Amino acid sequence: MNRIISAVGCALLTFGSLATFGRVEATPRPAVDWSKVPNADAQVEQMIAHRNALHQQLLDQTLPAASDDVKAALDKAQNLQKDIDKLAISAAKVPVLEAELKKAHAAIWRDIVVCLILGAAIGFLGPKIAKLVAVFG
């Protein structure tokens, strides 16, 4: 029982030491070549411009015969559509940022697992190595 407690304590101390004072290089953050990322902003803006052109064509055909209530409702709808367009452009950036975030999380978890395995290995083998050194030293 004392050996297990000793090994676990040594593993925790080793892990803590490596995490605090280790000279391990941090995993480099993957560089993003933004020139290869599809320009979602431009695509969304093109779709918005096309939709606006179709709306304008429809308005030019139907608006002269519409009542004042319909014209006021149309103005409100167009203002809401402008807000929706702004949100659509912002939302187009989300998939690229989520992919980068997933890569960063994977690198962090990989580093944590490597440090835990290394700390446990040193913790369990540390007492045996110390005995071996004591015998020959």
Helices and strands as residue ranges (DSSP letters): H 2-21, H 40-62, G 63-65, H 68-91, H 94-136
